Amino acid sequence: MTPIFWSYPDTEKALARFTTGSVETVVSLRRNGRSWQLGFEVEGPSNEVAYSALEIFRGVFDALEQFLAVREPMTVLFATDRDDLAEIYRTYLEKESKRLTSLGYRLDSEHRVLRRFKPSRWAAPVEA
């Protein structure tokens, strides 16, 4: 597993950084109301990015898993305007569905959304 380094610029944003070969990847999770939106950017030579694509996606999903385990967001949206990237997200989410279920999440694959079905330890108790 590639080491992932986290930073929190503010309470509405989390950044995970990791390096694969000469490619640096930054995974961003931004809060938008009750949901968190996931996106990522890569920087490096285009050939290296292409050769490292599988390792980059593993790192993105490792970062997601760490975030889910610690922050327990109720909803995570996978942001992209590209159909090919949306299909890759869907494939990885389906592949990791058992592990995500163990963390308390279900996949709404039609919309690339993870929804928490277990109560979050971060949620404020509801007063009667």
Backbone torsions as a table, in degrees:
resi	resn	phi	psi	omega
1	MET	NA	132.9	178.4
2	THR	-72.7	133.9	177.0
3	PRO	-61.8	137.2	179.6
4	ILE	-116.2	131.2	-178.5
5	PHE	-113.1	126.3	-174.9
6	TRP	-103.7	145.7	169.5
7	SER	-139.9	153.7	-176.6
8	TYR	-130.8	87.7	-178.6
9	PRO	-57.3	-32.5	175.9
10	ASP	-161.2	-177.6	-175.7
11	THR	-72.5	-11.6	-177.7
12	GLU	-102.8	5.9	-173.4
13	LYS	-149.2	138.7	173.6
14	ALA	-131.8	137.1	178.7
15	LEU	-121.7	133.3	175.9
16	ALA	-118.1	128.7	-179.7
17	ARG	-118.8	139.3	172.3
18	PHE	-151.2	159.8	-177.9
19	THR	-122.9	134.9	175.6
20	THR	-124.4	108.1	-174.6
21	GLY	61.9	-122.5	178.7
22	SER	-102.5	15.3	-178.2
23	VAL	-105.6	124.3	175.6
24	GLU	-101.3	133.4	179.9
25	THR	-119.2	136.0	175.0
26	VAL	-120.7	118.5	176.2
27	VAL	-97.1	126.7	179.1
28	SER	-114.7	136.2	174.5
29	LEU	-123.0	117.6	-177.8
30	ARG	-119.2	135.4	178.8
31	ARG	-80.8	134.3	177.3
32	ASN	-135.4	91.5	-174.4
33	GLY	70.8	-123.1	179.5
34	ARG	-92.3	-5.3	-177.7
35	SER	-104.8	158.0	171.3
36	TRP	-115.9	137.8	-178.9
37	GLN	-108.7	127.2	-179.3
38	LEU	-103.2	135.1	173.0
39	GLY	-148.3	168.4	175.9
40	PHE	-151.2	155.6	177.9
41	GLU	-132.1	146.0	177.7
42	VAL	-120.5	149.2	177.5
43	GLU	-135.0	126.0	178.7
44	GLY	161.3	175.1	178.3
45	PRO	-59.6	137.3	-174.0
46	SER	-57.5	-37.5	177.4
47	ASN	-62.9	-42.4	179.5
48	GLU	-65.3	-38.8	177.6
49	VAL	-61.1	-45.7	-179.7
50	ALA	-63.1	-45.8	-178.6
51	TYR	-67.2	-26.5	-175.9
52	SER	-99.5	9.1	-172.1
53	ALA	-54.1	-46.9	-178.7
54	LEU	-64.4	-41.7	179.0
55	GLU	-66.2	-35.5	177.1
56	ILE	-63.3	-47.2	179.5
57	PHE	-64.5	-37.5	175.3
58	ARG	-59.7	-43.6	179.2
59	GLY	-63.7	-41.0	178.1
60	VAL	-60.7	-44.5	-178.6
61	PHE	-76.0	-28.1	171.5
62	ASP	-64.3	-43.0	177.8
63	ALA	-62.6	-43.5	177.7
64	LEU	-58.3	-46.4	-178.6
65	GLU	-61.4	-41.9	177.3
66	GLN	-61.6	-44.3	-180.0
67	PHE	-62.2	-44.6	179.6
68	LEU	-61.7	-41.0	-177.6
69	ALA	-67.6	-35.3	-176.0
70	VAL	-89.3	-50.5	-172.4
71	ARG	-89.8	-23.9	179.1
72	GLU	50.5	52.0	178.8
73	PRO	-65.4	150.9	-179.9
74	MET	-73.6	-34.0	-177.8
75	THR	-144.0	137.2	173.6
76	VAL	-125.2	127.2	178.1
77	LEU	-105.7	138.4	179.8
78	PHE	-99.9	109.7	-170.5
79	ALA	-88.4	126.2	170.4
80	THR	-166.8	148.2	174.5
81	ASP	-99.7	-3.7	-174.5
82	ARG	-102.4	128.1	-179.8
83	ASP	-63.4	-38.1	-179.0
84	ASP	-65.5	-39.2	177.6
85	LEU	-70.1	-37.1	176.7
86	ALA	-60.2	-39.9	178.6
87	GLU	-66.5	-38.3	177.0
88	ILE	-64.9	-44.4	175.5
89	TYR	-55.0	-49.8	-177.5
90	ARG	-59.3	-44.5	-179.8
91	THR	-61.5	-47.2	179.4
92	TYR	-64.8	-41.0	179.3
93	LEU	-63.2	-41.0	177.5
94	GLU	-66.4	-41.2	179.4
95	LYS	-62.0	-37.6	-176.8
96	GLU	-94.9	13.2	-172.7
97	SER	-59.9	-37.8	179.7
98	LYS	-64.0	-44.2	179.9
99	ARG	-66.3	-40.4	178.7
100	LEU	-66.0	-37.6	177.0
101	THR	-62.8	-39.1	179.1
102	SER	-64.5	-23.3	176.4
103	LEU	-88.7	-4.5	176.8
104	GLY	99.4	23.5	-176.4
105	TYR	-121.8	146.8	172.6
106	ARG	-118.5	148.6	-178.7
107	LEU	-97.3	128.4	168.2
108	ASP	-100.3	83.5	-169.0
109	SER	-64.7	-26.2	-180.0
110	GLU	-62.6	-31.6	-176.6
111	HIS	-115.0	4.8	-177.6
112	ARG	55.5	53.9	-177.5
113	VAL	-126.9	134.2	170.7
114	LEU	-101.9	130.8	178.4
115	ARG	-121.3	133.0	-180.0
116	ARG	-77.8	130.8	177.1
117	PHE	-109.3	-10.7	174.5
118	LYS	-96.4	149.4	175.8
119	PRO	-62.4	141.7	178.4
120	SER	-86.2	141.2	174.9
121	ARG	-69.9	-16.9	-178.8
122	TRP	-86.5	-18.5	-176.4
123	ALA	-69.7	138.4	178.6
124	ALA	-71.1	140.1	177.5
125	PRO	-64.4	144.9	-180.0
126	VAL	-88.7	127.1	179.5
127	GLU	-90.5	138.8	-179.2
128	ALA	-82.2	NA	NA
